[in-house]
Amino acid sequence: MKIDLENSNRLYYSLKEVALHFEVNKSLLIFWETEFDIISPRKTDGGTRQYTKQDIENISVVYHLVKEKGMTLEGARQTLKQKKDETTRKVQVIQKLEQIKKELEDMEREFDM
């Protein structure tokens, strides 16, 4: 289940929702919190994690570096330290292009009907 960040008015998302969005285990997201200071979800008094849109965008950057580019955690940390803004822009462009591709595929299916 992908989270539609552009059209959603929600302030917070659960750990489960974010894990499903990235198709990773919840434990990986918790581990990344300890490894990357840009990931810091809000925690309720009961310890429940609540992720903002910014948290999810930051996870997208880490996901791109570690899972898609195959960087080590140390390599990803160094990249974020040196080129965070550039890397964030690249990830945002990739996500936008994927969204446009999906919309075009949906339109093509509609035309074929």
C-alpha positions in Angstrom: 0.0 0.0 0.0 1.6 3.2 -1.1 0.9 6.4 0.8 -0.3 9.3 -1.4 1.7 12.1 0.3 0.6 14.7 -2.3 -3.1 14.3 -1.8 -3.3 13.3 1.9 -4.2 15.7 4.6 -3.0 13.4 7.4 -0.3 14.7 9.8 1.0 11.3 11.0 1.4 7.8 9.7 1.9 4.6 11.7 5.0 2.4 11.6 3.0 -0.3 9.9 1.8 2.1 7.2 5.3 3.4 6.5 6.7 -0.2 6.4 4.0 -1.2 3.9 4.7 1.9 1.8 8.4 0.9 1.4 7.7 -2.8 1.5 10.2 -3.3 4.3 10.0 -4.8 7.8 9.0 -2.5 10.6 12.3 -3.5 12.4 14.3 -2.1 9.5 12.7 1.3 9.9 13.4 1.2 13.6 17.0 0.3 12.9 17.4 3.1 10.4 16.2 5.5 13.1 19.3 4.6 15.1 21.6 4.8 12.1 20.4 8.0 10.4 19.7 11.2 12.4 17.4 12.5 9.6 14.8 9.8 10.6 13.2 10.8 13.9 9.5 10.0 14.1 7.4 11.5 17.0 6.7 9.0 19.8 3.5 9.1 21.8 3.6 8.6 25.6 2.9 4.9 24.9 5.9 4.7 22.6 3.9 4.5 19.3 5.9 6.0 16.4 4.2 8.6 14.3 5.8 9.6 11.0 5.3 12.9 9.3 5.5 13.5 5.6 9.0 14.9 6.1 10.0 11.7 8.0 8.7 9.6 5.0 10.6 11.8 2.5 13.8 11.3 4.6 13.2 7.6 4.7 12.8 7.7 0.9 16.2 9.2 0.6 17.8 6.5 2.8 15.8 3.8 1.0 17.1 5.1 -2.4 20.7 5.1 -1.2 20.7 1.8 0.6 18.2 -0.4 -1.2 18.2 1.0 -4.8 21.8 2.2 -5.1 23.2 -0.6 -2.9 25.2 1.7 -0.7 26.5 0.6 2.7 25.1 2.3 5.7 28.3 4.2 6.2 28.3 5.2 2.5 24.8 6.5 2.8 25.6 8.4 5.9 28.6 10.1 4.2 26.5 10.9 1.1 23.8 12.5 3.3 26.4 14.5 5.2 28.0 15.8 2.0 25.2 16.0 -0.6 21.9 15.7 1.3 20.1 18.5 -0.7 21.2 17.1 -4.0 20.3 13.5 -3.1 16.9 14.6 -1.8 16.1 16.5 -5.0 17.1 13.4 -7.1 14.8 11.2 -5.0 11.9 13.6 -5.4 12.4 13.8 -9.2 12.4 10.0 -9.4 9.3 9.7 -7.3 7.5 12.3 -9.4 8.5 10.5 -12.6 7.2 7.2 -11.2 3.9 9.0 -10.4 3.6 10.4 -13.9 4.4 6.9 -15.4 1.6 5.4 -13.3 -0.8 8.0 -14.4 0.1 7.5 -18.0 -0.3 3.7 -17.6 -3.7 4.3 -16.0 -4.7 6.5 -18.9 -3.5 4.0 -21.5 -5.6 1.3 -19.8 -8.7 3.5 -19.9 -8.2 4.2 -23.6 -7.9 0.4 -24.3 -11.3 -0.3 -22.7 
